[in-house]
Amino acid sequence: MSTTASGAVVHNAEPIGITTARRDVVTVAGAVREAVEAYFADLNGHAPGKLYEMVMAEVERPLLETVMRQVHGNQSRAAKMLGINRSTLRKKLAQYGLNT
C-alpha cells in the first residue's frame, strides 16, 4: 500500500520501503528482521520471552502514531487507511495510551 501525492491510498503487493538520505531502500520487513536478529544476539544464549508480543508492540505503536498524525486524529479515516474496524482502532489506541 502506498499513498499518492494527492493522499489517495494505493494497494499493492510491494514491501513498504523507505528511502534514506543515502538513497538506500530499507523495507519494514528488513528492519524488523535486523532488529530481531540483534535481539537474539544480545540474549547471549538466554531464552527470549514474549517475542511476538514485543515485536508487534514495537511495530504497531509507531504505525498508529504515524497514521493518526497523518489523518489529524480522525479515527474514521485512520481505521479506513489501516483496513481495520474503528472500534478495533479505538481499542488499540487505548492499549498504547494514544487516545486522541
Residue frames as qw, qx, qy, qz and C-alpha x, y, z in Angstrom:
[[0.000, 0.893, 0.451, 0.000, 0.00, 0.00, 0.00],
 [0.417, -0.046, 0.015, 0.907, 1.28, 3.44, -0.84],
 [0.085, 0.809, 0.404, -0.418, -0.04, 6.96, -0.91],
 [0.488, 0.567, 0.308, 0.588, -0.12, 9.23, -3.94],
 [0.239, 0.121, -0.131, 0.955, 0.75, 12.92, -3.81],
 [0.382, -0.416, -0.245, -0.788, -2.98, 13.69, -3.53],
 [0.382, -0.293, 0.635, -0.604, -3.27, 11.45, -0.45],
 [0.879, 0.071, -0.173, -0.438, -5.05, 8.55, -2.16],
 [0.570, -0.405, 0.713, -0.059, -4.16, 5.13, -0.79],
 [0.679, 0.433, -0.497, -0.323, -2.93, 2.64, -3.37],
 [0.836, -0.298, 0.444, -0.124, -2.87, -1.06, -2.51],
 [0.640, 0.566, -0.512, -0.090, -0.07, -3.17, -3.92],
 [0.966, -0.221, -0.112, 0.073, 1.94, -6.23, -3.05],
 [0.521, 0.561, -0.356, 0.536, 5.26, -4.40, -2.87],
 [0.599, -0.414, -0.464, 0.505, 7.03, -4.22, 0.51],
 [0.108, -0.987, -0.116, -0.031, 6.90, -0.87, 2.24],
 [0.741, 0.098, -0.065, 0.661, 10.21, 0.84, 1.68],
 [0.194, -0.950, -0.064, 0.235, 11.83, 3.97, 3.00],
 [0.665, 0.540, -0.073, 0.511, 14.49, 5.79, 1.00],
 [0.571, -0.650, -0.132, 0.484, 17.17, 7.13, 3.29],
 [0.046, 0.928, -0.173, -0.328, 19.33, 10.20, 2.74],
 [0.303, -0.470, 0.734, 0.386, 21.98, 7.87, 1.30],
 [0.614, 0.321, -0.376, -0.616, 19.38, 6.58, -1.18],
 [0.081, 0.067, -0.992, 0.062, 19.37, 3.09, 0.33],
 [0.638, -0.281, -0.296, -0.652, 15.95, 1.49, 0.46],
 [0.048, -0.138, 0.872, -0.466, 15.07, -0.01, 3.83],
 [0.530, -0.327, -0.608, -0.493, 11.98, -2.21, 3.98],
 [0.602, -0.511, 0.256, -0.557, 9.91, -2.58, 7.12],
 [0.991, -0.074, -0.094, -0.058, 10.41, -6.34, 6.91],
 [0.693, 0.390, -0.357, 0.490, 14.17, -5.89, 6.64],
 [0.089, -0.598, 0.380, -0.700, 14.25, -3.52, 9.60],
 [0.813, -0.383, 0.152, -0.411, 12.22, -5.95, 11.73],
 [0.958, 0.123, -0.211, 0.148, 14.42, -8.87, 10.67],
 [0.450, 0.509, -0.404, 0.612, 17.57, -6.93, 11.57],
 [0.362, -0.565, 0.327, -0.665, 16.14, -5.85, 14.94],
 [0.931, -0.252, 0.048, -0.258, 15.07, -9.39, 15.87],
 [0.857, 0.259, -0.295, 0.334, 18.46, -10.79, 14.87],
 [0.165, 0.563, -0.419, 0.693, 20.17, -8.13, 17.04],
 [0.664, -0.478, 0.190, -0.543, 17.81, -9.03, 19.89],
 [0.991, -0.067, -0.113, 0.002, 18.79, -12.70, 19.66],
 [0.634, 0.425, -0.362, 0.535, 22.48, -11.77, 19.54],
 [0.131, -0.593, 0.353, -0.712, 22.06, -9.64, 22.67],
 [0.848, -0.391, -0.044, -0.356, 20.46, -12.54, 24.56],
 [0.082, 0.592, -0.784, 0.171, 23.78, -14.41, 24.74],
 [0.331, 0.026, -0.943, -0.007, 22.02, -17.77, 24.84],
 [0.235, 0.173, 0.659, -0.694, 19.25, -16.76, 27.26],
 [0.164, 0.467, 0.845, 0.202, 15.72, -17.71, 26.28],
 [0.112, -0.190, -0.160, -0.962, 13.60, -14.93, 24.77],
 [0.078, 0.420, 0.811, -0.400, 10.21, -14.20, 26.27],
 [0.301, 0.758, 0.473, -0.333, 7.02, -12.97, 24.61],
 [0.345, -0.187, 0.465, 0.793, 8.88, -12.21, 21.39],
 [0.117, 0.523, 0.687, 0.491, 5.73, -11.93, 19.25],
 [0.209, -0.870, -0.431, 0.121, 4.08, -9.52, 21.67],
 [0.405, -0.619, 0.111, 0.664, 7.24, -7.42, 21.90],
 [0.297, 0.013, 0.565, 0.769, 7.71, -7.15, 18.13],
 [0.026, 0.667, 0.664, 0.336, 4.05, -6.38, 17.48],
 [0.269, -0.868, -0.283, 0.308, 4.10, -3.58, 20.07],
 [0.401, -0.460, 0.283, 0.740, 7.31, -2.16, 18.60],
 [0.175, 0.176, 0.643, 0.724, 5.76, -2.03, 15.13],
 [0.077, -0.676, -0.707, -0.192, 2.12, -1.29, 15.95],
 [0.260, -0.760, -0.305, 0.511, 2.57, 1.72, 18.22],
 [0.166, -0.431, 0.285, 0.840, 4.61, 3.83, 15.77],
 [0.068, 0.295, 0.772, 0.559, 2.29, 2.73, 12.96],
 [0.142, -0.758, -0.635, 0.039, -0.72, 4.01, 14.89],
 [0.269, -0.684, -0.091, 0.672, 1.06, 7.22, 15.91],
 [0.193, -0.197, 0.503, 0.819, 2.09, 7.96, 12.35],
 [0.008, -0.452, -0.771, -0.449, -1.31, 7.20, 10.82],
 [0.189, -0.789, -0.533, 0.240, -3.15, 9.25, 13.44],
 [0.229, -0.583, 0.102, 0.773, -0.83, 12.18, 12.80],
 [0.156, 0.036, 0.669, 0.726, -1.32, 11.80, 9.03],
 [0.148, -0.563, -0.709, -0.398, -5.13, 11.96, 9.38],
 [0.077, -0.408, 0.206, -0.886, -5.01, 14.70, 12.05],
 [0.226, -0.057, 0.748, -0.621, -6.64, 12.47, 14.68],
 [0.698, 0.118, -0.125, -0.696, -9.61, 11.41, 12.55],
 [0.487, -0.206, 0.836, -0.149, -10.29, 7.86, 13.72],
 [0.776, 0.458, 0.346, -0.261, -12.66, 7.02, 10.86],
 [0.531, 0.773, -0.333, -0.095, -10.03, 7.93, 8.27],
 [0.129, -0.595, 0.786, -0.104, -7.31, 6.14, 10.23],
 [0.685, 0.007, 0.693, -0.223, -9.36, 2.94, 10.52],
 [0.766, 0.606, 0.123, -0.178, -10.08, 3.02, 6.79],
 [0.303, 0.796, -0.524, -0.017, -6.42, 3.65, 5.98],
 [0.260, -0.446, 0.838, -0.178, -5.34, 0.78, 8.23],
 [0.565, 0.029, -0.718, -0.406, -8.05, -1.55, 6.95],
 [0.230, -0.171, -0.872, 0.397, -9.46, -2.21, 10.43],
 [0.274, -0.733, -0.590, -0.199, -12.74, -1.55, 12.20],
 [0.024, -0.715, 0.153, -0.681, -12.98, 1.78, 14.03],
 [0.746, -0.610, 0.072, -0.259, -13.75, 0.04, 17.34],
 [0.925, -0.033, -0.059, 0.375, -10.60, -2.07, 16.88],
 [0.405, 0.563, -0.128, 0.709, -8.64, 1.12, 16.27],
 [0.384, -0.747, 0.104, -0.533, -10.03, 2.69, 19.45],
 [0.914, -0.404, 0.015, 0.023, -9.02, -0.40, 21.47],
 [0.809, 0.187, -0.060, 0.554, -5.51, -0.32, 20.03],
 [0.126, 0.701, -0.109, 0.694, -5.15, 3.41, 20.69],
 [0.631, -0.681, 0.103, -0.358, -6.23, 2.85, 24.30],
 [0.965, -0.128, -0.065, 0.220, -3.86, -0.14, 24.61],
 [0.667, 0.218, -0.068, 0.709, -0.91, 2.10, 23.75],
 [0.264, -0.662, -0.315, 0.626, -2.17, 5.17, 25.59],
 [0.217, 0.011, 0.411, 0.885, -2.69, 7.04, 22.33],
 [0.107, 0.719, 0.679, -0.101, -6.23, 8.22, 22.91],
 [0.212, 0.145, 0.206, 0.944, -6.88, 11.34, 20.91]]
